[in-house]
Structure formats: C-alpha cells, structure tokens
Amino acid sequence: MIEQDTIKLLRECDAGIKMGVASIDEVMDHVQSDYLRTCLSECKSEHEVLKDEIQTSLDRFHDDGKDPNPMAKGMSWIKTNAKLAAEKSDSTIADLITDGCNMGVKTLNRYLNQYEAADENSKDITKRLIHLEEKLTADIREFL
C-alpha cells in the first residue's frame, strides 16, 4: 500500500507541475511588469527542480510519471487565451495564475489526504509544491 500510494502521489505532483509550468509559459509573453516576470520565472524554475526530484523518485519505481488531464489542460488554455484576448494586463495574468495556484493547492491537499500511506519523502515533496503555489499567489497579489 505504501508503494502504491507513493507512486500515485508523485504522479499527481508530476501532472500538477507540468500543468503549472505550461500555464506560466502560456502567459509569459504578455507580462509587462519586471517584478511579475521575475516571480513567474523563479516559480517555474523551482517547479522544474521539484519535477526532477519527482522523476528521480518515480524512476526508483520504474514509473514514467503522469501528464495533466487533457480536458483540464484544454479548458485552461481556452480560459487563458479568452481572458488575455479581452484584456492583456498584468492584472489578468495575476488573476489567471492565482486561480491555477488555488486549484493546485486544493487538489494537492486532496491527494495528500487520499494517499495517506505514501512515504514521507513524497509527502514532503507535495507539501513543498503546495508551499510554492501559496507563495506565488502571495507574491503576485498586488497585481490583482
């Protein structure tokens, strides 16, 4: 049970990181503020470090990870492009990223509860990912 919950939790973190990085990439060309650009770039870099750590852990279990749900990714893309078409502003970008981070935090906490038998290392990775998402929302709050 521990191994299965560990793999499942790491896979969900992997999918979440891929979704978050894709979302940041989607808006980056529209960012006007240097501070907002720095916040997004730093968060993306930290996500990629965690992604490497997750992949190392998954490799131990001979698992390739998980891609984001195609429907969720498609809906995110549509929402992002529709909102940016209506108004290309740092406020719109902060709103979109905050919504995504909040969804990530909610989902990751649900998976922490669901896969409670996961090993402590995978739980720690998940908690660090949650912290990254919460920190980004706090850092970009001034743009809302």
C-alpha positions in Angstrom: 0.0 0.0 0.0 2.8 2.4 0.8 4.4 1.9 -2.6 1.2 2.3 -4.5 0.2 5.5 -2.6 3.7 6.9 -3.0 3.6 6.4 -6.8 0.1 7.8 -7.1 1.0 10.9 -5.1 4.2 11.5 -7.0 2.3 11.1 -10.3 -0.2 13.7 -9.3 2.5 16.1 -8.3 4.2 15.4 -11.7 1.0 16.2 -13.5 0.4 19.3 -11.4 3.9 20.7 -12.1 3.5 20.1 -15.8 0.2 22.0 -15.7 1.7 24.8 -13.7 4.8 25.2 -15.9 2.6 25.2 -19.1 0.4 27.9 -17.6 3.3 30.1 -16.8 4.7 29.6 -20.3 1.3 30.5 -21.7 1.2 33.9 -20.1 4.9 34.9 -20.0 4.9 36.7 -23.4 2.2 39.0 -22.1 3.8 40.0 -18.8 4.6 43.7 -18.6 6.0 44.1 -15.0 9.6 43.1 -14.4 8.6 42.0 -10.9 5.8 39.8 -12.1 8.0 38.3 -14.7 10.7 37.5 -12.1 8.1 35.9 -9.7 6.8 33.7 -12.5 10.3 32.8 -13.7 11.5 31.9 -10.3 8.4 29.8 -9.5 8.8 28.0 -12.8 12.5 27.2 -12.0 11.6 25.9 -8.6 8.8 23.8 -10.1 11.4 22.3 -12.5 13.7 21.5 -9.6 10.9 19.6 -7.9 10.0 17.9 -11.2 13.5 16.5 -11.4 13.2 15.3 -7.8 9.9 13.7 -8.5 11.2 12.0 -11.6 14.2 10.6 -9.6 11.7 9.2 -7.1 9.5 7.7 -9.8 12.5 6.2 -11.5 13.0 4.0 -8.4 9.6 2.6 -9.1 10.1 2.3 -12.9 7.3 4.8 -13.4 7.2 7.5 -16.1 5.0 10.0 -14.3 1.8 11.5 -15.5 0.7 14.2 -17.9 -2.1 16.6 -17.0 -5.6 15.7 -17.8 -6.1 16.7 -21.5 -9.5 18.2 -20.8 -8.3 20.3 -17.9 -5.3 21.4 -19.9 -7.6 22.3 -22.8 -10.0 24.2 -20.6 -7.1 26.1 -19.0 -5.8 27.1 -22.4 -9.2 28.3 -23.6 -9.7 30.3 -20.4 -6.3 31.9 -20.6 -6.5 32.9 -24.2 -10.0 34.2 -23.9 -9.2 36.4 -20.9 -6.0 37.6 -22.5 -7.8 38.4 -25.7 -10.2 40.5 -23.8 -7.5 42.3 -21.7 -3.8 41.8 -21.9 -2.7 43.1 -18.5 -0.7 42.0 -15.5 -3.9 42.0 -13.5 -5.4 39.5 -15.8 -2.3 37.3 -15.7 -2.2 37.5 -11.9 -5.9 36.5 -11.8 -5.3 33.5 -14.1 -2.2 32.3 -12.2 -3.9 32.8 -8.8 -6.8 30.7 -9.9 -4.5 28.0 -11.1 -2.4 28.0 -8.0 -5.5 27.9 -5.8 -6.8 24.9 -7.8 -3.4 23.2 -7.4 -3.3 23.8 -3.7 -6.8 22.4 -3.3 -6.1 19.4 -5.5 -2.7 18.6 -3.9 -4.1 18.7 -0.4 -6.9 16.3 -1.5 -4.3 13.9 -2.8 -2.2 14.2 0.4 -5.3 13.1 2.3 -6.3 10.4 -0.3 -2.8 8.8 -0.4 -2.1 9.0 3.3 0.0 5.8 3.2 2.6 7.4 0.8 6.1 7.6 2.1 7.3 10.7 3.9 9.6 11.8 1.1 6.7 12.0 -1.4 4.5 13.8 1.2 7.4 16.3 1.8 7.6 17.0 -2.0 3.9 17.5 -2.2 4.0 20.0 0.8 6.9 21.9 -0.8 4.9 22.1 -4.1 1.9 23.4 -2.2 4.1 26.0 -0.5 5.4 27.1 -3.9 1.9 27.7 -5.1 0.9 29.5 -2.0 4.0 31.7 -2.1 3.4 32.6 -5.8 -0.2 33.7 -5.0 1.0 35.9 -2.2 3.9 37.4 -4.3 1.6 38.4 -7.1 -1.4 39.6 -5.0 -0.5 43.2 -5.6 -1.4 42.8 -9.3 -5.0 41.6 -8.6 
